[in-house]
Amino acid sequence: MKIMLSLLLILLSFSTGVKCQSMESLQTAVQLKPGETLSLSCRGSGFTFSSYNMHWIRQPAGKPLEWMGRTGNDYSKSFQGRIEITRDNSNSMVYLKLSGVTVEDSAVYYCASDTQ
């Protein structure tokens, strides 16, 4: 049985004056089998990436947004033991790994930065 895990293509995008800040996902949809590891990537642009914490948030169909965690090993208790969020400041990238996926992990996944 395969699980469909969805990731929204353009995540959070906002502008401050003439400076545009955006987040771009590198995957649009992922199919996994139960027990496998979900790996997602997100690239930030238009801001000093290394100056901000980066977060992963998800929204299962028909349910509210759920904060998963942020860079610096600060994770929601719901995901402890199976989540890892890392970053590569030189490429303005943030990564999510979620191990042991189940059908309950089917959701739209978002990355976001702290506000300025």
Buried (B, 14 or more C-beta within 10 A) or exposed (E): EEBEBBBBEEBBEBEEEEEEBBBBBEBEEBEBEEEBEBBBBBBBEBBEBEEBBBBBBBBBEEEEEBBBBBBEEEBBEEBEEBBBBEBEBEEBBBBBEBBEBEEEBBBBBBBBBEEE
